Amino acid sequence: MAFSTMISFMVLFMFLLTVLVGVFLISREMTIENRNAISSHQQMLVNQLQSQIVIQNVTYSGGLNRLTVVVENTGKQTLKTDLVDVYVMNDRIPRNTANRSIAVKAPDIKNPLLWDSDEQTELNITYPLSSGNYTVEVRTEHGTGDSALFEVT
């Protein structure tokens, strides 16, 4: 009788030990996943806080239906021009369209083809507009942006 009781306790002890090790491993993985998620979110917030752009000038050439927007990167983040979103009166201009071009204005010295701090880009958008007041909005890959009102005469 004593031997079977001892065996039962050993089996129970091994079972509990296995369960505890399993719980420990699962909680460890969850902690690592949470830490990675928090780190990723912190980096996203830093990018948003350090990204800032300002629209410097907006012109519209009625004969060419061309809207030209000059935007300056006043933040600390280097931005990618191919990830910039443009909206005219809440109408999104697709990134991969022939009706839109964006280029960093000279001098593009620090990181060629990237939009560094204190550099300006020029967006040229072919978009037919009639006379009136309009809004153009430019957004970065981090969600920050600027908007400006302009008038077509």
Summary of the structure (lengths in Angstrom):
residues: 153
radius of gyration: 28.3
end to end distance: 102.1
largest distance: 102.3
contacts: 389
relative contact order: 0.18
helix: 34%
strand: 35%
